[in-house]
Amino acid sequence: MFESQRVGLKRGGYDVKTPNFAGFGGRDPWPIERYTMEAFAGEIAELIRRQSEGRAIVGGCSMGGYVLLALLRQWPELVAAAMFLDTRAEADTPAARASREAAITDVQLRGLEPVAGATCSRLLASAATIAVREEVEQMVRRQSIEGFIGGQKAMMLRRSQMDILPDLQQQALIIVGREDIVTPPAVAAQMAAAMPHGELVEIDHAGHLACIEQPDAVNDAIFRWLKLLNL
């Protein structure tokens, strides 16, 4: 998901880690009951302690943003600054939970292949190229079924993190695609406004995966923000 950002940031002299969660990116899945945002956050916390001298600038897109919020709730001292891409701080609505339940049932019955095309239609902006659509479809297919189900259940059960936003001391960059219908710009704006040090950037011609759809614009926003950090 973050290949363009990983390459760009490394060229800029940053040490970049892009870990995969269990059941994603070729990693073996966990038992379904283990999947929670807190468990994901625990893995990131351990990675920071081991490989980043106990503190790091952390970013997350979509579900990764939920993990970052769980990390900030439990271990704020590990996060030097935070980047949120196409995500939200609220818990799922009943309608969103019902949609996830339906997706789980569909995958259990038919596998991931039918989900890939439908996912692109929902996640990507109208201007997304064929190459981008194929990349996202392949990303969906690379999940394990257990990872997909576990991730959906973790998102369904996650708590609202809106209450911690006013107390965050970290600088925060909130990036959202202007055509994101999953976590729309208004949601991102509300999130940024709730933080003492939140900065909102909207990306043209991008939906819910701005980091893939418009990588140059996202990288430009990240580099500009990083240069302003006093770390």
JOQUI-V458658 format. One record per run of one state. SS is the DSSP state (H for helix, E for strand, L for the rest). FROM is the first residue (numbers start at 1). TO is the last residue. If there is no record, write none. Layout:
# JOQUI-V458658
[[SS/FROM/TO] [SS/FROM/TO]]
This chain:
# JOQUI-V458658
[[L/1/2] [H/3/11] [L/12/31] [H/32/34] [L/35/36] [H/37/51] [L/52/55] [E/56/61] [L/62/62] [H/63/74] [L/75/75] [H/76/78] [E/79/85] [L/86/93] [H/94/110] [L/111/112] [H/113/123] [L/124/129] [H/130/141] [L/142/144] [H/145/157] [L/158/161] [H/162/165] [L/166/170] [E/171/177] [L/178/184] [H/185/194] [L/195/197] [E/198/203] [L/204/209] [H/210/213] [L/214/214] [H/215/228] [L/229/231]]
